[in-house]
């Protein structure tokens, strides 16, 4: 099973992606977020194997910038 975290600030797109992914027999959305700042925590917490990240999300967070240590 592929466990996926979605990070997208547009609610309609985020929900649509989650429905499409969850309809696949070998995929499961384990978290859905609007702010990329929390993405790594969710990946670690859920054991996700994949993350689908928007480039620009809420609060000026970015899916392309690493989290500060």
ROVEX-155624 format. One record per atom (N, C-alpha, C, O): residue in three letters; z, y, x. Coordinates in steps of 0.1 Angstrom, whole numbers, padded with zeros to 4 digits, always signed. Atoms other than C-alpha are relative to their C-alpha. Last residue first. Layout:
BEGIN
ALAZYX/...
***
This chain:
BEGIN
UNK-0011+0009-0003/UNK+0117+0223+0165/UNK+0014+0006-0001/UNK+0024-0001+0001/UNK-0008-0004-0012/UNK+0092+0246+0148/UNK+0012-0010+0002/UNK+0018-0014-0008/UNK-0013-0006+0003/UNK+0070+0227+0124/UNK+0007+0004+0012/UNK+0007-0004+0022/UNK-0011+0009-0001/UNK+0034+0221+0135/UNK+0013+0008-0003/UNK+0014+0020-0001/UNK-0009-0004-0010/UNK+0007+0244+0121/UNK+0012-0010+0001/UNK+0018-0013-0010/UNK+0005+0002-0013/UNK-0022+0229+0103/UNK+0009+0004+0011/UNK+0007+0001+0023/UNK+0001+0015-0002/UNK-0008+0224+0068/UNK-0005-0003+0014/UNK-0006-0015+0018/UNK+0013+0005-0003/UNK+0003+0261+0068/UNK+0000-0015+0003/UNK+0009-0020+0010/UNK-0001+0012-0008/UNK+0032+0279+0052/UNK-0014-0005+0003/UNK-0024-0002-0005/UNK+0008-0001-0012/UNK+0026+0315+0041/UNK+0002-0012+0009/UNK+0000-0011+0021/UNK-0008-0006-0010/UNK+0053+0311+0014/UNK-0006+0001+0014/UNK+0001+0000+0024/UNK-0009-0010+0003/UNK+0031+0288-0006/UNK+0009+0005+0012/UNK+0010-0002+0021/UNK-0008+0003+0011/UNK+0003+0270+0010/UNK+0010+0011-0003/UNK+0009+0021+0003/UNK-0009-0011+0003/UNK-0026+0276+0033/UNK+0007-0003-0013/UNK+0001-0006-0023/UNK-0001-0008-0012/UNK-0045+0247+0050/UNK+0010+0012-0002/UNK+0018+0014+0007/UNK+0007-0012+0002/UNK-0038+0222+0022/UNK+0002+0009+0013/UNK+0013+0008+0019/UNK-0005-0013-0001/UNK-0025+0189+0034/UNK-0010+0011-0002/UNK-0021+0011+0003/UNK+0011-0008+0003/UNK-0031+0153+0024/UNK+0005+0014-0001/UNK+0012+0018-0010/UNK-0003-0012+0006/UNK-0005+0132+0042/UNK-0013+0008-0002/UNK-0021+0009+0007/UNK+0011-0010-0001/UNK-0008+0096+0051/UNK+0005+0012-0007/UNK+0013+0012-0017/UNK+0010+0004-0010/UNK+0015+0066+0058/UNK-0011+0010+0002/UNK-0019+0009+0011/UNK+0014-0002+0003/UNK+0045+0080+0038/UNK-0009-0004+0012/UNK-0005-0002+0024/UNK+0007+0010-0007/UNK+0079+0066+0047/UNK-0015+0000-0002/UNK-0022-0010-0001/UNK+0007+0009+0008/UNK+0095+0086+0019/UNK-0007-0012+0008/UNK-0011-0022+0002/UNK-0009+0005+0011/UNK+0121+0106+0038/UNK-0007-0012-0008/UNK+0000-0022-0011/UNK-0011+0008-0006/UNK+0100+0110+0070/UNK+0009-0007-0011/UNK+0013-0018-0009/UNK+0006+0012-0007/UNK+0069+0121+0051/UNK+0011-0009+0006/UNK+0010-0021+0005/UNK+0004+0010+0010/UNK+0090+0143+0029/UNK-0006-0012+0005/UNK-0004-0023+0001/UNK-0012+0006+0006/UNK+0107+0160+0058/UNK-0003-0010-0010/UNK+0003-0021-0011/UNK-0005+0010-0009/UNK+0073+0165+0074/UNK+0013-0006-0004/UNK+0014-0018-0002/UNK+0008+0012-0001/UNK+0059+0182+0043/UNK+0006-0011+0010/UNK+0006-0022+0006/UNK-0008+0011+0003/UNK+0087+0207+0036/UNK-0007-0014+0002/UNK-0002-0024-0001/UNK-0012+0000-0009/UNK+0072+0237+0053/UNK+0008-0012-0002/UNK+0016-0016+0007/UNK+0002+0009-0012/UNK+0038+0228+0037/UNK+0013-0001+0009/UNK+0014-0010+0017/UNK-0003-0007-0013/UNK+0049+0243+0004/UNK+0000-0009+0012/UNK+0008-0019+0012/UNK+0008-0012+0000/UNK+0035+0232-0030/UNK+0001+0008+0013/UNK-0006+0017+0016/UNK-0006-0013-0004/UNK+0046+0196-0027/UNK-0009+0012-0001/UNK-0021+0010+0000/UNK+0010-0010+0003/UNK+0038+0162-0042/UNK+0007+0013+0002/UNK+0016+0016-0005/UNK-0005-0013+0001/UNK+0056+0131-0029/UNK-0011+0010-0002/UNK-0022+0008+0002/UNK-0015+0001-0001/UNK+0052+0093-0030/UNK+0007+0014+0000/UNK+0019+0015-0002/UNK-0005-0013-0004/UNK+0016+0093-0042/UNK+0015-0001+0000/UNK+0021-0003-0011/UNK-0011-0005+0008/UNK+0006+0056-0043/UNK+0004+0014+0006/UNK+0006+0016+0018/UNK-0005-0013-0004/UNK-0026+0039-0030/UNK+0011+0005-0010/UNK+0011+0002-0022/UNK-0007+0001-0013/UNK-0038+0003-0031/UNK+0006+0013+0005/UNK+0009+0014+0017/UNK-0010+0012+0000/UNK-0047-0001-0068/UNK+0007-0001+0014/UNK+0018-0007+0014/UNK+0005+0010-0010/UNK-0062+0034-0070/UNK+0010-0011+0002/UNK+0022-0008+0002/UNK+0008+0010+0008/UNK-0052+0053-0102/UNK-0006-0011+0009/UNK-0012-0020+0004/UNK-0009+0010+0006/UNK-0023+0069-0082/UNK-0008-0010-0008/UNK-0004-0021-0011/UNK-0005+0009-0011/UNK-0049+0087-0060/UNK+0008-0011-0007/UNK+0007-0023-0003/UNK+0012+0008-0005/UNK-0068+0102-0090/UNK+0005-0010+0011/UNK+0000-0021+0011/UNK+0005+0010+0010/UNK-0036+0112-0108/UNK-0011-0008+0006/UNK-0011-0020+0003/UNK-0010+0011+0001/UNK-0021+0128-0076/UNK-0004-0010-0010/UNK-0003-0022-0008/UNK+0001+0009-0011/UNK-0053+0147-0069/UNK+0010-0012-0001/UNK+0007-0023+0002/UNK+0013+0008+0001/UNK-0054+0161-0104/UNK-0001-0010+0012/UNK-0005-0021+0010/UNK-0002+0011+0010/UNK-0017+0171-0102/UNK-0013-0008-0002/UNK-0011-0021-0003/UNK-0010+0009-0005/UNK-0022+0190-0069/UNK+0002-0012-0010/UNK+0002-0023-0006/UNK+0006+0009-0010/UNK-0054+0206-0082/UNK+0009-0011+0005/UNK+0005-0022+0007/UNK+0010+0008+0006/UNK-0037+0219-0113/UNK-0007-0009+0009/UNK-0010-0021+0006/UNK-0006+0011+0008/UNK-0006+0230-0094/UNK-0011-0009-0007/UNK-0010-0021-0006/UNK+0006-0001+0014/UNK-0024+0250-0068/UNK+0004-0012-0008/UNK+0000-0023-0006/UNK-0007-0010+0008/UNK-0001+0251-0038/UNK-0005+0002-0014/UNK+0002+0008-0022/UNK+0010-0009+0006/UNK-0013+0218-0023/UNK+0008+0010-0009/UNK+0015+0006-0018/UNK-0005-0014-0001/UNK+0007+0194-0002/UNK-0011+0009-0004/UNK-0021+0011+0003/UNK+0009-0010+0003/UNK+0002+0157-0012/UNK+0007+0014+0002/UNK+0017+0016-0003/UNK-0006-0012+0004/UNK+0022+0129+0004/UNK-0011+0011-0002/UNK-0019+0012+0007/UNK+0006-0013-0003/UNK+0006+0095+0004/UNK+0009+0012-0005/UNK+0015+0011-0015/UNK-0009-0010+0006/UNK+0018+0059+0006/UNK-0004+0014+0005/UNK-0006+0017+0017/UNK+0001-0012-0007/UNK-0010+0034+0013/UNK+0009+0010-0007/UNK+0006+0013-0019/UNK+0000-0012+0008/UNK+0000+0000+0000/UNK+0000+0012+0009/UNK+0008+0014+0018/
***
